[in-house]
């Protein structure tokens, strides 16, 4: 028995409403609930969908994560991707998401590809205010519309 003190499922889905009364859904190909701490669920191959009141949909994927049903948060790890189809795609290795407020923090390198061109690279990122404010942290580099930037080396 792989994890004798837990409850496992091949597919695990968590749904609910955030504080703006918008639906969210977190689905994993595999989930394991800890028998000692039943509010903790270990997830694998995560796909999540979050919505803003204006209708925008944000998709989040990750190799794994730990969901806390009491705190309504998830720690994501491994190939974390956050995207909004008409705006951006952000990639990082770890992120912490507070689901009810749509807040996200990552203290590892982040790369953001903007739809229509442009990239942002930083060593961390914070999303706050129900997802409306994004702050890039520690050594931010941004490029919009130029093939090479001032000071770039050309091969």
N, C-alpha and C positions, 0 to 999 in steps of 0.2 A: 504494500500500500504506500503510495507516494507521499501523502500527507495525512496521517491517520487522525489528526485533531482538527480537521477542516471539512467543509462542505464544498464539493467541486461541481462545476457545470461546464458543458462544452460551449454553450453560448450564455453570456451574461449581459443583461441590459438594465440600465438604471435610467429612469425618466423622472421628470418633475417640472416645476415652474420656478424660475428665478424670481428675484424680488421685484422685477418689472412685469411679472406675470407672463413672461415669455417661456415657451416650452424648451426643454433641452433633452437630449438623449445621448447616453454614453453606452456603447455596445462593445463587447470584447468577445473574441472567438473562444476564449476560455476564462473562467473566473473561479476563484477559490476564496470562500469565506472562512475566516478564522473562527474556530469553535469557542475559543477562550474570549476573543474580542469580536463579537458578531457584527459590530459596526465597521470593521475593516474587511475590505474585499481586495484581493490581489488579482489584477487583470492582465491579460496578454492579448496582443494584437488589437489595440484600441482604435475605434472610430467613434468620434463624438460630433454632435451637431448642436450649435448654439444659435439663438436668434436675437436680433435687436428689434426694438419696437417699430422701427422704420421698415422692417422686412428683410434686412440683410442677413444672410446666413453665413456663419463661420464654421468651417470644418477643422477638426483636430484629429490627427492620427499619432500613434506612438506604439513602440514595440511592447512596452509594459507600463504598469502604473499601480498605485495603491490608492484606492478610493476609501474615504472615511464618510460613512453615512451620517454621523452626528454633526461633523463640521461642514459637510457638503463641499469637500475639497478633494483634489486628486493630485498626487505627485507623479508626474510622467517621466519616463526615462527610456532613452533609445530611439533615435530617428524621429524626434518630435517635429511635426509639421502643422503649422496653423495657417489657414488660407481663407481668403474671401475672394470669390471668383473674379470680381471686377476691380480689385484693388491690389492685393499683395499675396505673397506666399513667404512665410518665415520658417526657417529651419534651425534647429538646435538639438542638443543631446539631452537636456533636462529642462523641465518647467514645472512650476507649482501653479495650479489653477484653483481659485476660490469660485466655485460655480455660481452661487447666488448673486454675486456682484460682478461676475465676468472679469475679475482681476486676475492677472497672470504675472509671475515673476520668474526670470531666468537669470542665473549668475554665471552662465557659460557662454562661449562664443555663439553669436546669432548672425545669420545671414538672411536678409530680406530682399526678395526680387519683386520689384513693382511691376504691375501690369502696365504695358505701354513703354517700358524701359526704365532703367535705373536700379541701383542696388544700394543697400545700406548694410554695413558690417559693424558689429559692436561686440564688446565682451560681456554684455548683459542687456536686459530689456525689462521694462515694467509697463504693464497695461493696467490702468486704473479708471475710475469714474465710469463704471458700467461699460468699459471697453472703449470709451471715447478719447482717452488720453494715452499716448504711447511715448515713453521716455527711453531713449537708448543710452547705455552707460559705458564708460571706460574705454577710451580709444575708438571713438566712432569715426567711420569713414563712409562717405556717401558719394555717389556718382549718379548724375542724372543727364542723360542725353549726349554725353561726350564719349568718343571711343577711347581716348587717353586723357588723363588729367595732368595738370601742371605738376611737373616734378616726376611724373611716371617715366620709367625706363622703357625704351622701345627696343625690341630685340634686333 
